[in-house]
């Protein structure tokens, strides 16, 4: 029991590092790739924003020990609040709201749960959810071609 308690804070730190790195990479590739100067000009805000997101999830994962179901509901709430705040055009359009929601759920699941399962060394055991979390990549590529 003591070993499991000692591993929690270390896993939390690994989660924060991995999730934050993924946030920065994914956001650059999906949003900022064609606007590098704007991204750099917003960097302090961007860094703080993504770090706060990661710290919120880390808190509920490692300090509060929430179940994955509760974490998923929290993820959806945070996702919709922030994506609407960021004025995501796909969510604001009634015609693309449902497909955008599915795409964003996959992407946010990737950013939230893959680092968790990675630090817990559960990726191999969770093949189906991992595949669902990775679907945003080909779906986003196809959406970019269709909408681009």
C-alpha positions in Angstrom: 0.0 0.0 0.0 2.8 2.4 0.8 4.5 1.8 -2.6 1.2 2.7 -4.4 0.9 5.9 -2.4 4.5 6.9 -3.1 4.0 6.3 -6.9 1.0 8.6 -7.1 2.8 11.9 -6.8 5.5 10.8 -9.2 2.9 9.6 -11.6 1.2 13.0 -11.3 4.4 14.8 -12.2 5.0 12.5 -15.2 1.4 13.0 -16.2 1.8 16.8 -16.1 5.0 16.7 -18.2 3.6 14.3 -20.8 0.2 15.9 -21.1 1.6 19.4 -21.3 4.0 18.4 -24.0 1.2 16.7 -25.9 -1.0 19.8 -25.5 1.7 22.0 -26.9 2.4 19.7 -29.9 -1.3 19.1 -30.7 -2.3 22.7 -30.4 0.6 23.8 -32.6 -0.2 21.2 -35.3 -3.9 21.7 -35.3 -4.4 25.5 -34.6 -1.1 27.4 -34.8 0.9 25.8 -37.6 0.1 28.5 -40.1 0.3 31.3 -37.5 3.6 30.9 -35.8 4.2 34.6 -35.1 0.8 34.9 -33.5 1.4 31.8 -31.4 4.7 33.1 -30.2 3.2 36.5 -29.4 0.6 34.7 -27.2 3.1 32.3 -25.7 2.9 33.3 -22.0 -0.9 33.1 -22.2 -0.8 29.9 -24.1 1.6 28.2 -21.8 -0.4 29.2 -18.7 -3.7 28.2 -20.3 -2.5 24.7 -21.2 -0.7 24.2 -17.9 -3.9 25.1 -16.0 -5.9 22.6 -18.0 -3.3 19.9 -17.3 -3.1 20.8 -13.6 -6.9 20.6 -13.2 -7.0 17.1 -14.7 -4.0 16.0 -12.7 -5.5 17.2 -9.5 -8.7 15.2 -10.0 -6.7 12.2 -11.2 -4.0 12.0 -8.6 -5.2 14.0 -5.6 -8.9 13.3 -5.7 -8.6 9.8 -7.3 -11.7 10.3 -9.5 -12.9 7.4 -11.5 -12.4 7.6 -15.3 -16.1 8.1 -15.8 -16.1 11.2 -13.6 -12.9 12.4 -15.3 -14.6 11.9 -18.7 -17.6 14.0 -17.7 -15.2 16.7 -16.3 -13.3 16.5 -19.6 -16.5 17.1 -21.6 -17.5 20.1 -19.4 -14.0 21.7 -19.6 -13.8 20.9 -23.4 -17.1 22.6 -24.2 -16.5 25.6 -22.0 -13.0 26.2 -23.4 -13.9 25.4 -27.0 -16.8 27.8 -26.9 -14.6 30.4 -25.2 -12.0 29.9 -27.9 -14.9 30.3 -30.4 -14.2 27.1 -32.2 -15.9 27.7 -35.6 -16.9 24.0 -36.0 -18.8 24.0 -32.7 -20.4 27.3 -33.5 -21.9 26.0 -36.7 -25.0 24.0 -36.2 -24.2 21.8 -39.3 -20.9 20.8 -37.9 -21.6 20.7 -34.2 -22.1 16.9 -33.8 -19.1 15.9 -36.0 -17.0 18.6 -34.3 -18.1 17.3 -30.8 -17.0 13.7 -31.8 -13.7 15.0 -33.1 -13.0 17.1 -30.1 -14.0 14.4 -27.7 -11.4 12.1 -29.4 -8.8 14.8 -29.3 -9.4 15.8 -25.7 -9.5 12.1 -24.7 -6.1 11.7 -26.4 -4.8 14.7 -24.4 -6.4 13.7 -21.1 -6.3 9.9 -20.9 -3.4 8.7 -23.0 -0.9 10.4 -20.7 -2.8 8.9 -17.7 -2.8 5.4 -19.1 0.8 5.9 -20.2 2.1 6.8 -16.7 0.1 4.0 -15.3 1.4 1.6 -18.0 -2.1 0.6 -19.0 -2.0 1.4 -22.8 -1.8 -2.3 -23.8 -4.7 -3.2 -21.6 -6.9 -0.4 -23.0 -6.6 -1.0 -26.7 -10.1 0.0 -27.7 -10.2 3.3 -25.8 -6.7 4.1 -27.1 -7.8 3.6 -30.7 -10.9 5.8 -30.0 -8.6 8.5 -28.6 -6.4 8.3 -31.7 -9.2 8.6 -34.2 -9.0 12.4 -34.1 -5.8 12.3 -36.2 -7.2 10.7 -39.4 -10.6 12.3 -38.9 -9.0 15.7 -38.5 -6.9 15.2 -41.6 -10.0 14.3 -43.6 -12.0 17.2 -42.2 -9.1 19.6 -43.1 -9.2 18.4 -46.7 -13.0 18.6 -46.9 -13.3 22.0 -45.2 -10.0 23.4 -46.4 
